[in-house]
Structures are given as structure tokens and as C-alpha cells.
Amino acid sequence: MKITEKIHYVGVNDRNKSLFEGLWPLPNGVSYNSYLIDAEKTCLIDTVEVDFFTQYLENIREIIGERPVDYLVVNHMEPDHSGSIALLRQFYPDMQVIGNKKTFGMMQGFYGEENGRDIEVCNGSQLSLGSVTLDFVLTPMVHWPETMMTLAANTQHPSSNTLFSGDAFGCFGALNGAVIDKDMNCDGYWLEMVRYYSNIVGKYGTPVQNALKKLAGVKLDYICSTHGPVWHDHIEKVVGIYDCLSRYETEPGLVICYGTMYGNTERMAEIIAAAASRAGVKNIVVYNVSKTHHSYILRDIFRYRGLIVGAPTYNTALYHEMDVLLSEIAGRDIKGNHLLGWFGSHGWASKAVAEIQRWNDEKLHFTPVGEPVDMKQGLSPEIRKQCEALGEAMAAALFL
């Protein structure tokens, strides 16, 4: 799978894993992308998860046969990208690993790997492979402390400047035959890129912005991430998505998510959604937090400015799944202009509404909108009016 004259794709697809990192659903699988530069010197960029090593080695040998691998660049040390290092050493004992200081500390910790011939680089370091020159750009906390990117420039083909970006610009979803975006329909990858960013990278907006600034002005013909397609035709769109997400820019839409035990709190959510719709909000998504995996809810919270959450009181505390979701939102340190409304219900002791407010006061710091609605037992005409008022207040705030 040739990308440019000197760069080949040697990655693999995982269509069997159901949860990425044991957390995030993979309905369409995931790819582990590795790349081989076949210049005067040969160089691998990242590896693949160790379970796929046999296929990975076959992919490498299909390109270079029995020739040695001279270098391995490690842009990111998460095991889905570094897991094959130790086995590669057995097949290519003279291979030199290239990484930064933190890379080698982690490599020792994960795999007991230590080799006095390896090459430590810093921001701005260069390495010549002959007709291809590598420039190294350190991008700490995108999204681990050792992360870096590698720029490859082919002196013989100036239109093939390639960025090996690690996890940045990646997305969920296996590759279905084609590798480069120009050879495939990319429609299924865009929301999966947002879901990948919001769940994996979302906490680190400032480091992502710092990385984008380092890359500003650099001519890129290809972006080779460690997950998802190789970007060529859609580079501007891909970089734009990461720029907007890392600056916490949102669309004028509304996420309503609720927990419910017997359907009463769910009725409140439906009334709020209908009122917001009548008031002119077109982008509305409604989720039951106990049914929809939170990764999809987090994705849409990153997309849309408005958020309304509601849940019952449970054991004199907040309904468990809503408590978990609020913790996950807080853990991503979402900044910007997010709006928050909330509601709750109780049978005999009101706690949910107060707990949601506490989450916002202490952790989320979103802008409160409307009056919280607290329903005791069942829906009454007065509670219906309050729910409608909350939906209308959010719509008005979204259009300001």
C-alpha cells in the first residue's frame, strides 16, 4: 500500500475488539497504523499492537524483503503503537530506535528495553535517510507526555511532505481496503474523529493548540495518523476540526441527557426537548444515560453549546449513571461558552437537583441557564410549564 514514492503503509486492522482502551465502543473496529520509509536507509514509523505482529512482519517484508530495518521512530508509547518493539528487535537486532528522553524512560518501564545505540532527539532534531529527511517536533500531552510528530521531506519529490502525527488527527474505524482518503468515502469517519478526540484527547486542548502552532506554515501533502485514514485531500478539514475542538468551539445545538427509573424523569426530558424545538433549536439530541454509551454523549457535548441534564434522586444521592457522566465531563476540563440547564425528580427526598448544581459550581463551571426543575413523584401541570420554560430559556440563550 504505497502512499508516496518512498512511504508505504504497513499497518493492520482490528475488527474484533469491542472496546478501545477497555472503555470506548468500536462498532466499526479500529486500525493500528504503521508506516515504512523505504529510502537509502529504511525507517519504520511506530508499530502495531503486539497481537497483530505476524501480519505486521509480513507487511514489512512485502516491501523490503530480507533487508534490515535501520530505524524505528516512536512517536507515541501507548502499547497499541509500541507493543511490537521488543519483537521487532528480535528480527532486526541492529535497528536503532528514535525517540525523545521521555520515550526511552517509558520504553524501559513497559518493555525493559534499553539499547546504547538508540537515538534521542529533541524538538528540531533532524535525521537523514538519504533522499528523505526527518524533522522531529515534540508535542507533549497530545495526549501523553512523550508524544511527538515526525515530518518527512523527500528531496527528490517536493510535493510529498508527510507528517507522521501519532494519535493526533486520528479516528475510530478500521480501514476498508483503501488507506488514503482520496480513494475512499470518508463520511463514516468524521463523527468518529470527533468521538475519538472528545474521549481520548479532549482534556488537552491547550497542548493541541501548542502543537498546531508549531505546525503553522508547514506545507503538508499527507498526514499519517496512527488510527484511521491517511489524509491527503481533506487535510484542511482535518486540521480545522482539531483546531475548533481544541479551542472548544461549538455549534448552536442542544444535548439533553437524562436518567430515569420508571419513566417520570424521561417525560420531563421529552417536554424540555419539544419546547426547545418549538423555540427554534434544530440540532437537538436526547440520550438516556443508562442506555447510550457515554462516549457518544461526550462527543456531542463537544459539538453543541447547550447541555441540559436531569436525573432522579437515588439513595439520597444523584442517580449513578448521571453522576458518572458528570464526572467524565468534568475530567475533560471543557472550556469555552457551554450553557447548562438541569432538572431532577424525587419520590420522598430531593437531592438530584442540588447535586447537579454542586457539580457545576465546583467542577464544570458552565454558564447556568433557566430555572432548575425539581419534580416530586409525578408530572403535574405546573412541572410541565417549568420544563417548557427551561427548554425555552435554553433556546433563547443559544440564539443570543
Helices and strands as residue ranges (DSSP letters): E 7-9, E 12-14, E 19-20, E 24-25, E 30-32, E 35-38, E 42-45, G 50-52, H 53-64, E 71-73, H 79-82, H 85-91, E 96-99, H 101-111, E 119-120, E 126-128, E 132-138, E 148-154, E 162-166, G 181-183, H 187-196, I 197-201, G 202-204, H 205-215, E 222-225, E 230-231, H 235-246, E 251-258, H 264-278, E 284-288, H 294-303, E 304-314, E 317-318, H 320-331, E 339-346, H 352-359, I 360-364, E 367-368, E 373-376, H 381-398
